[in-house]
C-alpha cells in the first residue's frame, strides 16, 4: 500500500483509487488505494442489491470498507503527512465543520490559536503545491536527460533512411505525415544534438547551423521549439537546447 499511496497523484489520493491498465489484456482496472482490491471497468458488480460498473463499485467498496477518504489519508504516519497528532486533531475538527469556538473549547486552546492553525495550514498547502510542481518538473527533466543520453546508434538504420548524410548532418525531408511522429521526433532529437547544451545561440547562429542541415531551416527551428527540444527568449533573439 505504501508505494501506491506515495506514488498517487493528488486526484487519485482524493478519489481513493487508481485507474490502471492490466498488462495482459489492457483492460482498465479501478484499484482501491487502501487495500488494493480491483474492479474491471467493463464488469458489473453487485452491491446491496444494486448492479454497478467498476468505477461505481470501487467507490462503494471504499465507502463500505474504509469510510471517509479524509480519515484514511490523515491516519497515515507522520513520515508521510508531516503532521503531528495535535495538527491531525485540528484538521479532523476542521473537516467536521466545527467553528473556531467549538474547536478551541474541544482542544483547550484559544480561538486565536485556531485561526493561526487555519492560516498556517493554508500556507503549507500553497508551499506543497510548489514543491509538487517542482518535483514533477524534475521528473520530466530526468526523462528528457535519459532520452538525450541514449546512443544514436539505436536508431542508425532509421537515421540513414531520413538523412542524406550523418556527418555532416543533411536531412532529406521534414515534410512527413502526422502518423510518422516517431520519425519526426528522431529527426528533431538528432538535429538538437548539433547544439551544445548550456550554450545560448543567437538567431543568426541558430539559422546558420540549421541551414546546413535542411533548406527549410525556419520550419526546423520552429519545430525544435514546438516539440520542446529547444527554448528561446520572448524576442526570439536567443536559442538553446534543453
C-alpha positions in Angstrom: 0.0 0.0 0.0 2.9 2.3 0.8 4.1 2.7 -2.8 0.6 3.1 -4.2 -0.2 6.0 -1.9 3.2 7.7 -2.2 3.1 7.5 -6.0 -0.5 8.5 -6.4 -1.5 11.9 -7.9 -3.5 14.5 -6.0 -6.7 13.4 -7.7 -6.0 9.7 -7.1 -5.5 10.4 -3.4 -8.7 12.4 -3.2 -10.6 9.7 -5.1 -9.1 6.9 -3.0 -8.5 4.7 -6.1 -6.2 4.3 -9.1 -7.2 3.7 -12.7 -4.6 1.4 -14.3 -4.3 -0.8 -17.3 -3.9 -4.6 -16.9 -0.7 -5.7 -18.8 -2.2 -8.9 -20.3 -5.3 -7.7 -22.0 -5.1 -3.9 -21.5 -8.3 -3.9 -19.5 -8.9 -0.8 -17.3 -8.9 -1.5 -13.6 -10.1 0.6 -10.7 -7.9 -0.3 -7.7 -8.6 0.8 -4.1 -5.6 2.7 -2.6 -6.2 1.3 0.8 -6.4 -2.4 0.3 -5.6 -3.0 -3.4 -9.0 -4.5 -4.3 -9.5 -4.1 -8.0 -12.6 -3.8 -10.2 -12.7 -4.1 -14.0 -14.1 -1.1 -15.8 -16.4 -3.1 -18.0 -17.6 -5.7 -15.5 -20.8 -5.5 -13.5 -20.8 -5.9 -9.7 -23.5 -6.4 -7.1 -23.5 -4.1 -4.1 -26.5 -4.1 -1.7 -28.9 -5.4 -4.5 -27.5 -2.8 -6.9 -25.7 -3.7 -10.2 -22.9 -1.2 -10.8 -19.9 -0.8 -13.1 -16.3 -0.9 -12.0 -16.0 2.8 -11.2 -19.1 2.9 -9.1 -18.1 -0.4 -7.4 -14.7 0.9 -6.2 -16.4 4.0 -4.8 -19.0 1.9 -2.9 -16.2 -0.5 -1.8 -14.2 2.4 -0.3 -17.3 3.9 1.5 -18.3 0.5 2.9 -14.9 -0.9 3.9 -12.8 2.2 4.6 -15.1 5.1 5.4 -14.1 8.7 4.7 -11.1 9.1 2.4 -10.1 12.1 4.5 -9.8 9.8 7.6 -7.7 7.3 5.8 -5.3 9.9 4.5 -4.9 11.7 7.8 -4.3 8.4 9.6 -1.1 7.9 7.6 2.0 8.2 9.8 3.9 11.5 10.3 6.7 10.4 7.9 4.1 10.7 5.0 1.9 13.5 6.2 4.4 15.7 8.1 1.6 16.3 10.7 1.7 16.0 14.4 -1.1 14.3 16.4 -2.3 17.8 17.5 -2.4 19.1 13.9 -4.3 16.0 12.8 -6.8 16.5 15.6 -7.2 20.1 14.5 -7.8 19.1 10.9 -10.3 16.5 11.8 -12.3 19.0 13.7 -11.9 21.5 10.8 -13.1 18.8 8.4 -16.1 18.1 10.6 -17.3 21.6 10.2 -16.7 22.8 13.7 -16.5 26.5 14.4 -13.4 28.2 15.8 -15.0 28.5 19.2 -16.0 24.8 19.2 -12.5 23.7 18.2 -10.9 25.9 20.8 -13.1 24.5 23.5 -12.6 20.9 22.5 -8.8 21.2 22.2 -8.5 23.6 25.2 -6.8 26.3 23.1 -7.6 29.9 22.3 -9.7 30.9 19.3 -6.7 33.0 18.0 -4.6 29.8 18.1 -7.3 28.1 16.0 -7.3 30.9 13.5 -3.5 30.7 13.3 -3.7 27.0 12.7 -6.1 27.5 9.8 -3.8 30.2 8.3 -0.7 28.0 8.8 -2.3 25.0 7.1 -3.3 27.1 4.1 0.2 28.4 3.8 1.6 24.9 4.0 -0.8 23.8 1.3 0.4 26.6 -1.0 4.0 25.5 -0.4 3.2 21.9 -1.0 1.7 22.8 -4.4 5.0 24.5 -5.4 7.0 21.5 -4.1 4.8 19.1 -6.1 5.2 21.2 -9.3 9.0 21.3 -8.8 9.0 17.5 -8.3 7.1 16.9 -11.5 9.4 19.2 -13.4 12.4 17.4 -12.1 10.9 14.0 -13.1 10.2 15.4 -16.6 13.7 16.8 -16.9 15.2 13.4 -15.8 13.3 11.7 -18.6 14.5 14.2 -21.1 18.1 13.8 -20.0 17.8 10.0 -20.1 16.4 10.2 -23.6 19.2 12.6 -24.6 21.8 10.2 -23.3 20.6 7.3 -25.5 23.1 6.5 -28.1 22.1 7.5 -31.6 23.3 4.0 -32.7 20.0 2.6 -31.5 18.2 4.2 -34.5 21.1 4.1 -37.0 19.0 2.3 -39.8 16.1 4.7 -39.5 18.5 7.7 -39.4 20.2 6.5 -42.5 16.9 6.5 -44.2 16.0 10.0 -43.1 19.3 11.8 -43.7 21.4 12.2 -46.8 24.4 12.2 -44.6 25.0 11.9 -40.9 28.4 13.6 -40.9 27.9 16.4 -41.8 24.2 16.2 -41.0 22.0 16.7 -44.0 18.3 16.0 -43.9 16.3 14.5 -46.8 12.9 15.9 -45.9 10.9 17.1 -43.0 7.6 17.1 -44.7 6.0 13.9 -43.4 2.6 12.9 -42.3 1.5 13.2 -38.7 1.4 9.5 -38.3 5.2 9.5 -38.8 5.6 11.2 -35.5 8.3 8.8 -34.4 10.5 9.7 -37.3 9.8 13.4 -36.8 10.9 13.2 -33.2 14.0 11.2 -34.1 14.9 13.9 -36.6 14.5 16.7 -34.1 16.4 14.9 -31.5 19.3 14.3 -33.9 19.3 17.9 -35.1 19.2 19.2 -31.5 22.4 17.2 -30.8 24.2 19.6 -33.1 23.9 22.3 -30.5 25.9 22.5 -27.3 23.9 22.1 -24.1 24.2 25.1 -21.8 25.2 27.5 -24.6 23.0 30.2 -25.9 22.9 30.8 -29.7 21.8 34.0 -31.4 19.1 33.8 -34.0 21.7 34.0 -36.8 23.9 31.4 -35.3 20.9 29.0 -34.9 19.9 29.6 -38.5 23.4 29.1 -39.8 23.6 25.7 -38.2 20.2 24.6 -39.4 20.7 25.9 -43.0 23.5 23.4 -43.4 21.1 20.6 -42.3 17.9 21.5 -44.2 16.8 24.1 -46.8 13.6 24.9 -44.8 15.5 25.8 -41.7 12.7 28.1 -40.4 10.3 25.1 -40.1 13.1 23.1 -38.5 13.8 25.8 -36.0 10.1 26.3 -35.1 9.6 22.6 -34.7 12.6 22.3 -32.4 10.9 24.8 -30.1 7.3 23.5 -30.5 8.4 19.9 -29.6 10.4 21.1 -26.6 13.9 20.3 -27.9 14.9 24.0 -27.8 13.9 27.0 -25.8 14.1 30.6 -26.9 13.8 34.1 -25.4 10.5 36.0 -25.9 12.0 38.2 -28.6 13.4 35.2 -30.4 16.9 36.6 -30.3 18.5 33.6 -28.4 18.0 29.9 -28.6 19.3 27.0 -26.5 18.8 23.2 -26.2 17.0 21.9 -23.1 
